[in-house]
Amino acid sequence: MMKLGLHTAILAACSFEQVVDYAASVGFKTLEVCCWPNEKAARRYAGVSHIDVDGMTRADADRYMNYAREKGSEIGALAYFPNPMSDDAETGKKAREHLLKVIDAAALMGVNLVTTFLGKDKTKTVEENLDLMDEIWPPILRHAQEKGVRIAIENCPMFYTRDEWPGGNNLAGTPQVWRRMLAMGGNIGICFDPSHMVLQGMDLWKPVSEFADRIFHVHFKDLRIDQEKVNEYGRFAYPGLWHTPKLPGYGDVDFACLITRLHETGYRGGACLECEDRAFEGSLEDTKEGIETAYRYLRTLL
């Protein structure tokens, strides 16, 4: 069956060892570990580095893997969610360079799965971005394939605030893009987050079946649409005005149905809780309460 895990971004203030110890004590069986560069975060939930991939050695890789294993858990994926196709050339270049380091670290650790964003030049059209994707991504995928690493692209549009205007920072938000993206190679797939389908008013169930063999990873994250605010601002306004990220079970995603569908398609990969609920972020104790509440809910459904 699928493995219930934790995406580690929410525990930014904790060390790798503290994250592993805590996750194991709750009952999580797999971890999606954040591996951002050691620099100031550009946005919320970014810039978290629980594993330093820069200059990673075999001894480093073994230490991380053995520590998790000794606690009864595993590292199922390495996570880094930048914009490799940014309209700012230097930002895109730095993102691609670090992504290659994450891929190398995944290979060295025997994890062999990296979760990330496709990226987007927000000043270009979708079609122009698809052409840019065909230019930027094949060398990255070839490098990953040589290392035996799969790439799971999350379906988040990254278009919530003024900073992401006009077109958002991640192209891979729709099945139209997925089809062209997946045609680039067998080692690129989808990191499926149901909340982003609800955000865009899209069917949640058809993609789970249609792309079943290319869903490499799953995020369990919820959101709530405030219809009164939609009525006030309209869907063309920044989503930050009319939606709220929530713990699973506290929003509009039907997780019982989602988990049933994933079981029916034979999904056996990692399904990692991604916590982005400010009602549970007042303190580390609040965050842990939120994590444990969501764990109990998801564990029951699974």
C-alpha positions in Angstrom: 0.0 0.0 0.0 1.0 3.6 -0.3 3.4 5.0 2.4 2.1 7.8 4.6 4.9 10.3 5.0 5.8 13.9 5.9 7.0 16.8 3.7 9.6 18.4 6.0 9.2 22.1 5.0 6.9 22.9 7.9 9.6 21.9 10.4 12.0 24.5 9.2 13.5 25.3 12.6 14.4 21.7 13.3 17.5 19.8 12.4 17.5 16.7 10.2 17.8 14.5 13.2 15.0 16.3 15.1 12.7 15.9 12.0 13.4 12.2 11.7 13.0 11.6 15.4 9.7 13.4 15.6 8.3 12.0 12.3 9.1 8.4 13.5 7.5 9.0 16.9 4.3 10.1 15.2 4.3 7.1 12.9 5.3 8.4 9.5 7.0 5.7 7.4 8.6 7.9 4.7 10.0 11.5 4.4 10.2 14.0 1.6 13.2 16.0 2.8 13.7 19.6 1.8 17.1 20.4 0.2 17.2 24.1 -0.6 20.4 26.1 -0.8 21.6 27.7 2.4 20.3 31.2 1.7 17.4 33.4 2.6 14.0 32.1 1.5 12.3 33.9 -1.3 8.8 32.9 -0.1 6.9 31.0 2.7 7.8 27.3 3.0 10.9 27.7 0.8 14.5 27.9 1.8 14.3 24.9 4.1 17.4 22.6 4.1 17.2 19.5 6.2 19.8 17.8 4.0 22.8 19.8 2.6 23.4 18.4 -0.9 26.3 20.8 -1.6 29.4 18.7 -1.8 27.7 15.6 -0.4 30.0 12.6 0.1 29.3 8.9 0.3 29.8 9.1 4.1 27.2 12.0 4.3 24.7 10.0 2.2 25.1 6.9 4.4 24.8 8.9 7.6 21.5 10.4 6.5 20.0 7.1 5.2 21.2 5.1 8.2 19.9 7.6 10.7 16.4 7.4 9.2 16.5 3.6 8.9 17.5 3.2 12.5 14.4 5.2 13.5 12.2 2.9 11.5 11.6 5.4 8.7 13.0 6.1 5.2 13.9 9.0 3.0 11.6 8.5 0.1 12.3 11.7 -1.9 14.4 14.8 -1.9 12.5 18.1 -2.4 13.5 21.4 -4.0 10.8 23.7 -5.5 12.4 26.7 -7.3 11.7 28.2 -10.7 14.2 26.7 -13.2 12.5 28.6 -16.1 12.4 32.0 -14.4 12.2 35.2 -16.5 15.1 36.4 -14.4 18.1 34.6 -16.0 20.3 34.5 -12.9 17.4 33.0 -10.8 16.7 30.3 -13.3 20.4 29.5 -13.7 21.0 29.1 -10.0 17.8 27.0 -9.6 19.0 24.6 -12.4 22.5 24.3 -10.9 21.2 23.5 -7.5 18.6 21.1 -8.9 21.4 19.1 -10.5 23.1 18.9 -7.1 19.9 17.5 -5.6 19.7 14.9 -8.3 23.3 13.9 -7.7 22.6 13.6 -3.9 19.4 11.5 -4.6 21.5 9.1 -6.6 24.3 8.9 -4.0 21.7 8.2 -1.3 19.8 5.6 -3.3 16.6 7.7 -3.0 16.2 8.1 -6.7 13.2 10.5 -6.6 13.4 14.3 -6.6 10.2 16.4 -6.2 10.3 19.9 -7.8 8.7 22.5 -10.0 8.9 22.7 -13.8 9.1 26.5 -13.4 7.8 29.2 -15.7 8.7 32.5 -17.4 5.6 34.4 -16.1 6.0 37.0 -18.8 5.4 34.4 -21.6 2.4 32.5 -22.8 1.8 28.9 -22.1 2.8 27.9 -25.6 6.0 30.0 -25.4 6.8 28.4 -22.1 6.3 24.9 -23.6 8.9 25.8 -26.1 11.2 27.0 -23.3 10.6 23.8 -21.4 11.7 21.8 -24.5 14.9 23.8 -24.4 15.7 23.8 -20.7 14.5 20.5 -19.4 15.9 17.7 -21.6 19.5 18.2 -20.4 18.3 18.0 -16.8 16.3 14.9 -17.5 19.3 13.2 -19.3 21.5 13.9 -16.3 18.8 12.5 -14.0 18.4 9.4 -16.2 22.1 8.8 -16.2 22.0 8.9 -12.4 18.9 6.6 -12.2 16.8 9.4 -10.7 13.1 10.1 -11.4 11.7 13.6 -11.4 8.3 14.3 -10.0 6.9 17.7 -11.0 4.2 19.2 -8.7 1.0 20.5 -10.3 1.1 23.8 -8.3 0.4 26.9 -10.5 2.4 29.2 -8.1 0.2 32.1 -8.9 -1.1 33.4 -5.6 0.2 37.0 -5.0 1.4 40.1 -6.9 4.9 38.7 -6.8 3.9 35.9 -9.1 1.9 38.1 -11.5 1.2 38.0 -14.4 1.5 34.3 -15.3 2.6 32.4 -12.2 5.9 30.6 -11.6 5.1 26.9 -12.4 3.9 25.8 -15.8 2.8 22.3 -14.8 -0.6 23.1 -13.4 -2.8 21.4 -16.1 -3.2 18.1 -18.0 -2.6 20.0 -21.2 1.0 20.7 -20.0 1.4 17.3 -18.4 1.0 15.5 -21.7 3.7 17.5 -23.4 5.9 17.4 -20.3 5.6 13.6 -19.9 6.5 13.2 -23.6 10.1 14.4 -22.7 11.0 11.1 -21.1 10.0 8.2 -18.9 11.8 9.5 -15.9 9.7 12.6 -15.5 6.3 12.3 -13.8 3.8 14.1 -11.6 3.9 15.0 -7.9 0.1 15.1 -7.5 -1.4 17.6 -5.1 -5.2 17.5 -5.1 -5.5 21.0 -3.5 -4.3 22.6 -6.7 -7.0 21.0 -8.8 -9.6 22.3 -6.4 -8.0 25.8 -6.5 -8.4 25.9 -10.3 -11.9 24.5 -10.3 -10.7 21.4 -12.2 -11.9 17.8 -12.1 -9.9 15.9 -9.4 -10.7 12.3 -10.3 -10.0 12.0 -14.1 -6.3 12.8 -13.8 -5.8 10.3 -11.1 -6.9 7.6 -13.5 -5.6 9.0 -16.7 -2.1 9.6 -15.5 -1.9 6.8 -13.0 1.3 5.3 -14.4 3.0 8.7 -14.3 2.1 9.8 -10.8 5.4 9.3 -9.0 4.5 11.0 -5.7 1.5 12.5 -3.9 1.1 15.4 -1.6 -1.7 15.3 0.9 -2.7 19.0 1.2 -6.1 20.6 1.5 -7.6 24.0 0.9 -10.9 25.9 1.4 -12.5 28.1 -1.2 -14.3 31.1 0.4 -17.2 31.6 -2.0 -18.2 34.9 -0.5 -14.8 36.2 -1.2 -14.9 34.8 -4.8 -18.2 36.7 -5.2 -16.5 39.8 -4.0 -13.2 39.6 -5.8 -13.8 37.2 -8.7 -11.7 34.2 -9.8 -9.4 36.5 -11.8 -8.1 38.1 -8.6 -5.1 36.7 -6.8 -6.2 33.3 -5.2 -4.6 34.6 -2.0 -7.7 36.7 -1.6 -10.2 33.9 -1.7 -8.6 30.6 -0.7 -7.0 29.3 2.4 -4.6 26.3 2.6 -5.8 23.8 5.3 -4.8 20.6 6.9 -6.3 17.5 5.2 -9.9 17.1 6.3 -10.4 20.8 7.0 -10.9 22.0 3.4 -12.7 21.1 0.2 -10.7 18.0 -0.9 -12.5 14.6 -0.5 -9.6 12.6 0.9 -11.6 9.5 1.4 -12.4 9.4 -2.3 -8.9 10.4 -3.3 -7.3 7.6 -1.3 -9.8 5.1 -2.7 -9.0 6.2 -6.2 -5.3 5.9 -5.6 -5.7 2.4 -4.2 -7.8 1.5 -7.2 -5.1 2.6 -9.6 -2.5 0.6 -7.7 -0.5 3.5 -6.5 2.1 2.3 -4.0 4.4 5.3 -3.7 4.9 8.0 -1.0 1.9 10.1 0.1 3.3 12.9 2.1 1.4 15.3 4.3 2.2 18.9 3.3 1.2 21.2 6.1 0.3 24.8 5.1 -2.3 25.8 7.6 -1.7 29.0 9.5 -4.2 28.1 12.2 -1.5 25.6 13.3 1.6 27.7 12.9 1.6 29.9 16.0 4.4 27.9 17.6 6.3 24.6 17.1 3.9 23.0 19.5 0.9 24.3 17.4 2.6 22.9 14.3 3.1 19.5 15.8 -0.5 19.5 16.9 -1.5 20.1 13.3 0.8 17.4 12.0 -0.5 14.9 14.5 -4.2 15.8 13.9 -3.7 15.3 10.1 -1.8 12.1 10.7 -4.6 10.5 12.7 -7.1 11.5 10.0 -5.1 10.2 7.1 -4.0 7.1 8.9 -7.7 6.2 9.5 -8.6 6.7 5.9 -5.6 4.6 4.7 
